[in-house]
Amino acid sequence: MATFVCIHGAGGRGSYWDLVAAELTPLGHDVVAMDLPCDQEVGLDAYVAAVVAAIGDRRGDLVLVAQSLAGLIAPLVCVEVPVDLMVLVAAMVPQPGESGGAWWANTGHADAVAAEQLPDDSPETLFTHDVPTEVLAAAGPPRDQTSTLFEEPWPLAAWPDVPTRFLLCRDDRFFPAAWLRALVQDRLGIEPVEIPGGHCAFLSQPRALALALGRCWAER
């Protein structure tokens, strides 16, 4: 059995992973989720430190699960802690030396979203369009997200030598699936696995996401 270390995206909460944890723990897995310091003016090191602190002295069978912005963070955690598997979920995929701020233009993100021809760019349209109302209410509002970490060049010379899988969400309006698939293939050289749900699949499709995580672990 594995310990899944679940890292939320921009303005998120560790509790956003509770529904996924409820699917994984009956299978014998452990789940760790933390609040990142996203509402503080701190850089990448502080985010990494928050994840490492949450892992504590756990060692062996560690799976990092990184959603959205956490794609900047999880590879850096691999430098600090022995990780058995990294699973990126609708995540940013930076290149060495590329800042999080530059990533958006470098990847053509704005054009990809514009091609979706959405009625507006509200959070309800982009992020939570497929999340049941009662689930969204129980999850609580997003936290503030400062921009400090987006100003730093991504410090690794290459992606860590850790087995890596990528889950993309077929109903994602913020990271459209076709665009993200091409980006992952280009930057990581791997074929993503498609799952149902939008950008917040941990709320809208927790069972499907948990099952996909379990398969990633079983097939490592």
N, C-alpha and C positions, 0 to 999 in steps of 0.2 A: 504494500500500500504506500501511497505517496503523501507528501505534504505539499499542497497547492498554495503557493504564496501569491495572492491576487492583488494586483496593483491597479488602482483606479486611474481614470483619465483626468483631464483638466476640470478643476472645480468639483471633483467628485468626493465621495465618502467611502471609507472602508465598508460601511454597512450596505452599500449598493451591491455587494457580493453575497449578501445573506441568502438570497433565494438559490443561488448556485451552490453555496455551502450546504444548504438543506438537501440538495440532491446528491452531493458527493460524500457527505459524512456517513449516511447509512451504508455506503459501500465500503466503509472502513478507512477512508481517506481523512487526513487532517486538512483543515483550511485555515490560513492565516491571512488577514486583511488589515490594512492600516490606513489611517488618515495621512496623506502626504501634506507637507507644509505649503500647500498651494496658495493660501491666503497671506503668506509672508514674503517679504522681499528677499528671497534667498535663491541660491543657484543650484546647479545640478548636484553638488556634493551633499547638500542638505536633504535632498530627495532620496539619494542613495542611502544616506545614513538612517533615514526613517525606515526604509525597507530592511536594512541590515539589522536594526534594533528590533524590528518586529519578528524577524527570523530567530533572533537570539542564539541559543546554543544548539538549535536543531541542525543536524547534519545527516546526510544520506537521503536519497529519494526525494530531493527537493525539485519542485517544478515551479518556475516563475511564470505567472500568467499576467501579461501586460496588455492593457487596453488603451488605445488611442495615444494620448501624450506619453503614457508609460513606456512606449517604444523607445523613447529617449533614455529612460531610466534603467530598464531591466538589463540591458547588456553591460552597463556599468556595475550593476550589482554582481554580475558573474565574475568580475575581477576581484571582488571582496570575499565572496562566499562560494564554495564548491556547489555548482548547480548541475543537476542531472539532465534537465530538459527545460527549454524556454519555449513557451507558447505565446505568440503574439496574436491579439484579437483586435481586428480593425485598428491596427496600430501604426504610428508613424515609423518610418524606416529611414533613419538618417545615414548620411555618408560621413566618413572621417573629415573633420574640420568644418562641417556644415552646421550652422546654427539652426536652432529650432525656428527662428524667425525667417531665415532664408529658405527653409524647407518648403514652405507653402508655394512660393513662386517657382522654385527650382523643379518642383514636381508637377506644375500645372494644375494645382488643386482648384483654383477659382474657375478655370475653364471647365473642369470636370463637373463641378457642382452646377454651373450655369447650363450645361448641356442637359441637366435633369429637368429643366424648365419648371421649377417649383413655383407655387403661387407667392411665396414670400420666404424670407430667411429667418423666421422666428425659431426659437428653440423647439417649439411644439412641432414645427414642420420638419426641421433638420434632424432632431435628436430623439424625440419621444413620441413620434407619430403612431407607433405601433405598441406603445406601452399602455396596458389597461389603466383606466382612470384611478381605480382603487389602489393599484400597485404604485402608481406614480405618487399618489397622495401619501401613502405609507412610507415611501422612500425618503421623503423630505426634499427640500429645495437644494439646488447646487450651491456650493460655496464659491466665494470669490476666487479668481485665478489671477495672480500677478504675472507679469511678463518677464521678470528677471531671468529665469532659466532659459528663455528663448533667445537671449542675447549672447549666450556663450557658445563658442564653437564646440561641436561634439568631440570629446577628447581622445577617443580610441583611434588607433591607427588602422584597425580592421575590426569586423565583427568577431566576437569571442568564439573560440573553438568549442562550442556547446551545441548539442543537437537542438535544432530549432524547427518548429512548425508554425504555420500561419493559418489562422481562421479568419476568413472574411465573411461578412454578413450580406446576404443577397438583397436585403431590403434597405441597406444603408444609404441614406441620402446625403450624409455629410462626407463619407468616404465611399463614393460609388464603386460598386463591385468590379466593373470592367476596368476602370482606371486603376484601382488598387491592385488587381491581379497583375496587370502589366508592370506596375511599379515593383511589386514583390519579386516577380520573375527577373526583372532587370537588376535590382539591387541585392537580392539575396540568392538568386538562382534556384529558388524552390517553387513548387507548385502549391498555391494555397488550397485549403479545403473550405468549401462553401457550406455555410450553415444558415438556417432561417433567422430572420430578425433584422432590426435596424441597428443604428450605431450603439444603442443601449440594450443589446441583446441579453445582458445579464439581468435586465428587468423584464423584457418582453418575451424572451425565450430561454429562461434559466435552465430548463430541463435539456433542451437541445444543446445548449452550450456546455452543460455539465457532461452530457454523454460524449460530446466531441472531445472534451478535455480528457475524459477517461480513455477514449480510444487513442488519443495521442500518447498517453502514458503506456498503454498496453502494447502499442506498436513501436515504441521507442527503439 
